């Protein structure tokens, strides 16, 4: 990569900064600092992978993931500063804003920060205003319209490309460098923009609403729920589901919710009976078939009797671990398979409660 972009001073400091702004270490690779560049790239990749696993992995520690993200930001900042210093003969200790003659790569740098800023730096007010307005507007709209998520990165990339090719001193332009930079910018920012959508498709977040699953789950525990279309619950799984109509009908008058609120209402219970199994609650024990269920997670024996009944096809019998303070299948019946979002696999917050549920 470095050998394809020769310049008067061999390396351009602001071009190096632009590469490192796309991803840590790329500026060092451009400046032929191979060991440092490769090390920064690998360290950043490992830190991103570790932070992702720590936050979303069943056995990961959420706070460790957040600390890793903080360390990654430090590495990112160091990479930008070091890329600037390493590309200069004088190895300046700090980044200096270009004085006098306009610097095209500084304009690109500003456009990476916010589309249109580079154009304003070059006193191209009309183009700067258009890119700035389009960038801010589409970024704001993308928060509520997922289909627009790819648009802001495209505007950012187009702004960087346009400010460079429209620079008045044509002799300083190097099309290969800007094309490579724009491609890298698009790949990274489109990937970052896709993360919320990926998380939403793969993981559901749920806040525990009651004490029905105590002591396993406490009120306001934040849970990650695996969304998997092929998932079939097993006995003992903690599942999250939208409540059946029968469950909503059991709400007391003080708990009645508006229709909009019931659409977002989620229940958390433990699977006790699978389709076709006979369930009974008697003499303080839960029986699956004729065998008592071993339940170390339940703090007390059920003070009620139920069944025996056979669980219908495509339905599940669920109970709260806090047996005598739980509105569950023994009150309102079975959970249809269609209502199940997935298995809760991790308490990810608060930090002192982080633990795997698998």
C-alpha positions in Angstrom: 0.0 0.0 0.0 2.7 2.6 0.9 4.7 2.2 -2.3 1.7 3.1 -4.5 1.4 6.7 -3.2 4.8 8.5 -3.6 4.9 12.2 -2.8 7.4 15.1 -2.7 8.1 14.4 1.0 7.6 10.6 0.4 4.7 10.5 2.9 2.0 13.0 3.6 1.2 13.4 7.3 -2.5 14.2 6.8 -3.0 11.3 4.5 -1.5 9.1 7.2 -3.9 10.6 9.7 -6.8 9.9 7.3 -5.9 6.2 7.0 -5.6 5.8 10.8 -8.9 7.6 11.2 -10.5 4.8 9.2 -8.8 2.1 11.3 -5.9 2.0 13.8 -2.6 1.1 12.2 -3.4 1.9 8.6 -1.6 5.2 8.7 1.5 3.5 10.0 1.3 0.9 7.2 1.0 3.8 4.7 4.2 5.3 6.2 6.0 1.9 5.9 6.1 1.5 9.7 5.3 -2.2 9.2 5.8 -3.7 12.6 3.9 -0.8 14.4 1.2 -0.8 11.8 0.5 -4.5 11.8 0.7 -4.6 15.6 -1.9 -1.8 15.9 -4.2 -3.5 13.4 -4.0 -6.8 15.2 -4.4 -5.3 18.7 -7.4 -3.4 17.6 -9.0 -6.5 16.0 -8.4 -8.5 19.1 -9.8 -5.8 21.4 -12.9 -5.5 19.2 -13.4 -9.2 19.3 -12.8 -9.4 23.1 -15.1 -6.5 23.8 -17.9 -8.1 21.7 -17.5 -11.4 23.5 -17.4 -9.8 26.9 -20.6 -7.9 26.4 -22.6 -10.4 24.4 -21.1 -13.7 25.3 -22.8 -15.8 27.9 -19.7 -16.1 30.1 -18.3 -12.7 29.3 -18.0 -9.9 31.9 -19.9 -6.8 30.7 -17.7 -4.3 32.5 -14.6 -5.9 31.0 -16.1 -5.2 27.6 -16.7 -1.6 28.4 -13.1 -1.2 29.8 -11.8 -2.8 26.6 -13.8 -0.3 24.5 -12.2 2.5 26.5 -8.7 1.1 25.9 -9.5 0.7 22.2 -10.3 4.4 22.1 -6.9 5.2 23.6 -5.2 2.9 21.0 -7.3 4.6 18.3 -6.2 8.1 19.4 -2.6 7.0 19.7 -2.7 5.6 16.2 -3.9 8.9 14.8 -1.3 11.0 16.6 1.5 8.5 15.8 0.5 8.3 12.2 0.9 12.1 11.9 4.3 12.1 13.6 5.6 9.0 11.8 4.9 10.4 8.4 7.0 13.5 9.0 10.8 13.9 8.7 10.9 16.1 11.7 8.7 13.7 13.8 6.7 16.6 15.4 5.3 15.8 18.8 1.8 17.1 18.1 -0.6 17.6 15.3 -0.5 21.1 13.7 -3.3 22.6 11.7 -2.0 23.6 8.2 -1.1 27.3 7.9 -1.1 29.3 4.8 -1.6 27.1 1.7 -4.6 24.8 1.9 -3.9 21.1 2.4 -6.2 18.7 0.5 -5.7 15.8 2.9 -6.6 18.1 5.8 -9.8 18.9 4.0 -10.5 15.2 3.7 -9.7 14.8 7.4 -12.3 17.4 8.3 -14.9 15.7 6.0 -14.3 12.4 7.8 -15.2 14.1 11.0 -18.3 15.7 9.6 -19.4 15.9 5.9 -19.1 19.4 4.5 -16.4 20.7 7.0 -13.7 20.1 4.4 -15.6 22.1 1.8 -16.1 25.0 4.3 -12.4 24.9 5.0 -11.8 25.4 1.3 -14.4 28.1 1.3 -16.8 26.1 -0.8 -19.8 27.2 1.2 -22.6 25.8 -1.1 -21.2 22.3 -1.3 -20.3 22.4 2.4 -23.8 23.4 3.4 -25.3 20.6 1.2 -23.1 17.9 2.5 -23.4 19.1 6.1 -27.2 19.3 6.0 -27.6 16.0 4.2 -25.2 14.2 6.6 -26.8 15.5 9.8 -30.4 15.0 8.4 -29.9 11.4 7.2 -28.0 10.4 10.4 -30.9 11.7 12.5 -33.5 9.9 10.3 -31.5 6.7 10.3 -32.2 6.4 14.1 -35.9 5.8 13.4 -35.8 4.4 9.9 -33.4 1.4 9.7 -33.6 1.3 5.9 -31.6 4.6 5.9 -28.7 3.3 7.9 -26.4 2.9 4.8 -27.1 6.4 3.6 -25.0 8.5 6.1 -21.8 6.5 5.4 -22.3 7.0 1.7 -22.7 10.8 2.2 -19.5 10.8 4.4 -17.5 8.9 1.8 -18.9 11.1 -1.1 -18.0 14.2 0.8 -14.4 13.0 1.3 -14.1 12.1 -2.3 -15.7 15.3 -3.6 -13.6 17.7 -1.4 -10.5 16.0 -2.7 -11.2 15.9 -6.4 -12.6 19.5 -6.3 -9.4 20.8 -4.7 -8.1 23.6 -6.9 -4.4 22.5 -7.1 -4.9 19.5 -9.5 -1.2 18.6 -9.5 -1.3 17.5 -5.9 -4.2 15.0 -6.5 -3.6 11.3 -6.3 -6.7 9.3 -7.3 -5.5 6.0 -6.1 -5.0 7.2 -2.5 -8.5 8.8 -2.3 -10.2 5.8 -3.8 -8.5 3.4 -1.4 -9.4 5.8 1.5 -13.0 6.1 0.5 -13.4 2.3 0.1 -11.9 1.7 3.5 -14.2 4.4 5.0 -17.3 2.8 3.4 -16.4 -0.7 4.6 -15.7 0.4 8.2 -18.7 2.8 8.6 -21.2 0.5 6.9 -20.0 -2.3 9.2 -20.4 0.0 12.3 -23.8 1.1 11.0 -24.9 -2.5 10.6 -24.0 -3.4 14.2 -27.3 -2.2 15.9 -29.4 -4.0 13.3 -27.3 -7.2 13.8 -27.7 -7.0 17.5 -31.4 -6.4 17.2 -31.8 -9.5 15.0 -29.6 -11.8 17.1 -30.3 -10.5 20.6 -33.4 -9.3 22.4 -33.0 -7.2 25.6 -35.3 -7.7 28.4 -35.8 -6.1 31.9 -37.1 -8.4 34.6 -40.4 -6.8 35.6 -41.2 -8.7 38.9 -40.0 -11.1 41.6 -41.6 -14.1 40.0 -38.1 -15.6 39.1 -36.4 -14.7 42.4 -33.8 -15.6 43.5 -32.4 -16.5 40.1 -33.5 -13.1 38.6 -34.1 -9.9 40.5 -36.4 -6.9 39.6 -34.6 -4.7 37.0 -32.0 -7.3 36.0 -31.1 -6.7 32.3 -31.1 -9.8 30.2 -29.8 -10.8 26.8 -32.1 -13.2 25.0 -30.9 -15.2 22.1 -33.2 -14.8 19.0 -33.0 -18.1 17.1 -35.8 -19.2 14.8 -34.7 -22.9 15.2 -34.7 -22.7 19.0 -36.8 -25.3 20.8 -37.0 -24.9 24.6 -35.7 -27.6 26.9 -36.8 -28.3 30.5 -35.0 -25.9 32.7 -34.5 -23.1 30.1 -35.3 -19.6 31.2 -37.4 -18.2 28.3 -38.7 -14.7 27.4 -42.1 -14.5 25.7 -45.0 -12.3 24.9 -47.8 -13.1 27.3 -50.7 -15.1 26.0 -54.1 -13.5 26.0 -55.1 -15.6 29.0 -52.2 -14.1 31.0 -53.2 -10.6 30.2 -56.7 -11.3 31.3 -55.4 -12.2 34.8 -53.9 -8.8 35.4 -55.6 -7.0 38.2 -57.4 -3.7 37.6 -54.4 -1.8 38.9 -52.1 -3.6 36.5 -54.2 -3.1 33.4 -52.2 -1.7 30.5 -52.9 0.3 27.4 -52.8 -1.7 24.1 -49.5 0.0 23.1 -48.0 -1.1 26.4 -49.1 -4.7 26.1 -47.3 -5.0 22.7 -44.0 -4.4 24.5 -44.8 -6.5 27.6 -42.5 -9.5 28.1 -42.6 -12.3 30.6 -39.7 -14.3 31.9 -40.3 -17.9 33.2 -38.6 -21.3 33.4 -39.7 -24.1 31.1 -41.1 -27.1 33.1 -43.1 -29.1 30.6 -42.6 -29.8 26.9 -45.3 -30.6 24.3 -46.8 -34.0 25.1 -45.4 -34.3 28.7 -47.8 -34.8 31.6 -47.3 -32.2 34.4 -48.6 -32.3 37.9 -48.0 -30.2 41.0 -48.8 -32.1 44.2 -47.5 -32.6 47.7 -45.1 -29.7 47.3 -43.4 -31.2 44.3 -43.5 -30.7 40.5 -43.9 -33.9 38.6 -43.0 -34.5 34.9 -44.7 -37.7 34.0 -44.4 -39.7 37.2 -41.0 -38.4 38.2 -40.5 -35.5 40.6 -38.4 -32.6 39.1 -35.2 -31.7 40.9 -35.3 -28.0 41.4 -32.4 -26.5 43.3 -33.3 -23.0 41.8 -36.7 -22.9 43.6 -36.4 -21.3 47.1 -39.6 -22.9 48.4 -42.1 -25.7 47.6 -45.3 -24.8 45.7 -48.2 -24.3 48.2 -50.7 -25.3 45.5 -51.8 -28.3 43.5 -52.3 -28.5 39.8 -53.0 -31.1 37.2 -52.1 -33.7 36.1 -52.5 -32.3 32.5 -50.8 -33.1 29.2 -49.0 -30.1 27.6 -50.6 -29.4 24.2 -48.7 -29.6 20.9 -46.6 -26.5 20.1 -47.0 -25.2 23.7 -45.0 -25.2 26.9 -45.7 -25.3 30.6 -43.7 -22.6 32.5 -43.4 -21.6 36.1 -41.6 -18.9 38.0 -38.8 -19.9 40.4 -40.6 -18.0 43.1 -43.4 -20.5 43.0 -45.8 -19.0 45.4 -45.5 -15.4 44.0 -45.6 -16.0 40.3 -48.4 -15.7 37.7 -47.5 -18.5 35.4 -48.9 -21.6 33.7 -50.5 -22.9 36.8 -52.7 -19.7 36.8 -53.3 -18.9 33.1 -52.2 -22.0 31.1 -49.7 -22.7 28.4 -47.3 -20.6 26.4 -47.7 -21.1 22.6 -44.4 -21.7 20.7 -45.2 -18.6 18.5 -45.1 -16.3 21.6 -41.5 -17.4 22.6 -38.8 -14.9 21.7 -35.9 -17.1 22.9 -33.8 -18.3 25.8 -32.4 -15.7 28.3 -28.7 -16.6 28.4 -27.1 -13.8 30.4 -27.7 -11.1 33.0 -25.6 -8.3 31.5 -26.5 -5.6 34.0 -26.2 -4.4 36.8 -22.4 -5.1 36.9 -22.5 -6.9 40.3 -25.2 -9.3 38.9 -23.5 -10.2 35.6 -23.7 -14.0 35.1 -24.5 -16.7 32.6 -28.0 -18.3 32.7 -27.1 -21.3 30.6 
